[in-house]
Amino acid sequence: MEAQYPAHWEADVVLADGGTAHVRPIRPADADRLRSFYSRLSDESIYFRFFGPRPRLSDREVERFTNVDYVNRVALIATIGTEMVAVIRYDRTAPGEAEVAFLVEDAHQGRGVASVLLEHLAATAREHGIERFIADVLPANMRMTGLLRQAGYTAQSQFEDGVVRMTLDLTPTDTSAEVTAAREHRAESRSIARLLTPGSVAVIGASREPGGVGQTVLRNLLAADFTGPVYPVHREVRAVAGVRAYPSVGAIDGEVDLAVVAVPAEGVIDVVKECAEKGVHGLVVVSSGFGETGAEGRARQDELARIARSYGLRVVGPNCLGIANTDPSVRLNATLAATVPGRGRVGFFSQSGALGTALLQRVAQRGMGISTFVSAGNRADVSGNDLLQYWEEDDSTEVILLYLESLGNPRKFTRLARRISRRKPVVVVKSGGTPSGHSAEELGLPDSAIGSLFDQAGLIRVDDLIQLFDVGQLLAYQPLPAGPRVALVTNSDALGLLAADACVAAGLEPRPPVNLGPAAGPSEFGAALAGELASPDVDAAVVIDMPPIPGRAEEVAAELLRVAKDAGKPVLTTFRGHLGMHPALRVSGAHGTESTPSRGSIPSYAAPEEAVRALAYVVRYATWRAQPAALPPELDGIDTTRARTLVHQALSTPAGDEAAPDGTSSTGSARDDTRPAGQERAARSGAAARHETGPGGFAQAGPPVEIDAAELLACYGLTVWPAEVVGSPEEAVAAAERLGWPVVVKVADPGASRRAGTVRLGLTGPEMVRHAYAELSGERVELAVQRMAPQPAVPTVVGMIEDPAFGPVVSFGLGEVTARLLQDQSFRLAPLTGEDASELVRSVRAAPLLFGEYGYPPVAVDALEEVLVRVGRLAHDLPEVSRLDLDQVLVGESDVMILAARATLRTPAGPRLDGGPRRLS
């Protein structure tokens, strides 16, 4: 029987130098490709692989190497264009063990090909139960021994008979995950650097037609005084805009680093192949007619990305505005926008090409500078995640501004943002919709959840583009505040009071405004501001200068700059109604030029409320950043092995016991006949299940399967309050006697807690139980008996969903009817740190009920937070758990009681979006 080709192992990858390659399993049809590859190897590479000379591979060897079973014998190859440049393989030698070997073409050694192949081969090996790789290496082959030792796995070696035998434990570790993330970061950062710092640019499709797309880009490149050569490419004309033109990219006599493509969509693929043959590093495709036009355009866009990556090129676009770099050593304006701001410290990413020109004009009008700008358009390849990797390393970028319409890989985005926000603020505007452009209902999470997850990552999420620039200019030119205490210095009593009210509404702590009166001049403003900034009770200052008679603006501004210069506290103004960086409030030097300011410049806002609003965003960010980064805590009572066994057993249930179409187990409501009647837990009540699948990204395959949630939770140190399903009044009384009085009788149905009249509380005797049973059984529903939980307590709801875009997400809200109706929930990505759990509890609007307000007693919030951390650990460990509902969780004065729990499983169709070896989406 012919082995089935595992297409899901294929991946596009970014190499260490920023180029790309395609990784895939080897096929029998690769025989000639293997021979060609082998013929280009040096004698040394062959010697290291085969421990001796081997001028060529025999036909028998070629057949053996290219015919594998994809289980016990696996080989992966890396290709660039049509050529094979590397191969790695394993052969199973014993249960759980395989021998590994690889070869990389000499011309591509040192590019990180072998390390990315090892990541992918290790993942395929684990998929088939292989736990260890064995590699026999010659002592002189330092490159291979170094690769195996630096992979992050546990490695052991021993020397025998002139060979070093290395054993690699393939169990993923924190170190291996860190190594993978670090390599991904370096590779993606370098791939973007190659795009933004080209030595030469070709504009393909640059015609003589005035106002044409290609000619517009060409003229903008020339107007910006790009420091390298610019090559117009047009098949018919000799010159464009006075610059010699070439009939094709291949005809250019110099090297080409970057190509801007402005030809009709139907011709783009041919241009990509020409660029690949020329050795171009990257493409900016401004042409439209791709994914934005429908299915046919989407297919053309996918083909563009596939072809470009296969030849080692990164692509910005299509349907984009272009890219810009204001570095004086580059001076790149490869965009359709004639106006690009001057040099500054802000990196700016816009997904929208149509908005890009207006956004750049807005930045320039405010007097802000940028370091680099990228408009990604349809994001066939390069995305905001790639730019985050680049800006993290870019010393000239200190603030990151993002305008996003959708998120391609939200889990990776939040991981990167959480790391980068510790060093550089990231401000984001996200328009309507959700990851990948799908509705929140389709993906399972409400749109409000995205805001919660962005908060967890330290992102500054603002509501609109005006706020984006308001916050950006404050972050770019002033220090971070140490707290929320705000001084107000004003020459208008009314405006000072407005600012104070705005501070209170935004959660800041204003001091009484210092009103200098309408006649205040430079000395009055300087003295008042200096006095306020000198106070230890002031963290920031807002200065309002709106005189009734204009005059002395330059002097007032100079005094504000002098006082604020060494204060170490942010100062922002409403200066004569100016919006942006007023020329008189700018500091020159460093990044600063005549047109753009430098650090220490004071931003101005049209109204005091806008200044306060921007400051409030920055205060919240500074508070988050001041908290030390934490790791998920060590937990006792965790039995991951047992939990995985339970999950695998449940998913391997025979077909006759599979879940019903409505998502409930077909055997879930039956009592266990091996126990006394009614003596099993009714652990199935909870909120109605949200969607657990979604288009694109990580999906969960197979029908839903219900598992005993109480037994699963016990593996993570969580106990479900005992309950028993009953089938008659006498069974109900017997259950009450076993559980202990008082008891409750309730409907044992998922979602029952959302309906009125489904529970009878405080039953203290048999007659009360029989009466309650008679009342509820009239609805012909299954009933359960449960011991009454101690009172007083606050009801809460804890949940978890495996979201197709974000991965495992933990939710929390109060169980009160009003809180449910208002969807007062908050969300965090799993696993949770102690700080995550604390913020999760406190971020719901009804949180004061947990802290002794509105007549409720203070309850054991610390115990509740531990429940959240443990649920987060379960969600992180078990991707098969598609949904978990703990409804309700009563939080008492000293303990937490989980009254009911329900868990649903699905077999994952693949790794989580940000899991597994490195790959481009």
Summary of the structure (lengths in Angstrom):
residues: 921
radius of gyration: 32.0
end to end distance: 32.5
largest distance: 100.7
contacts: 3279
relative contact order: 0.07
helix: 36%
strand: 24%
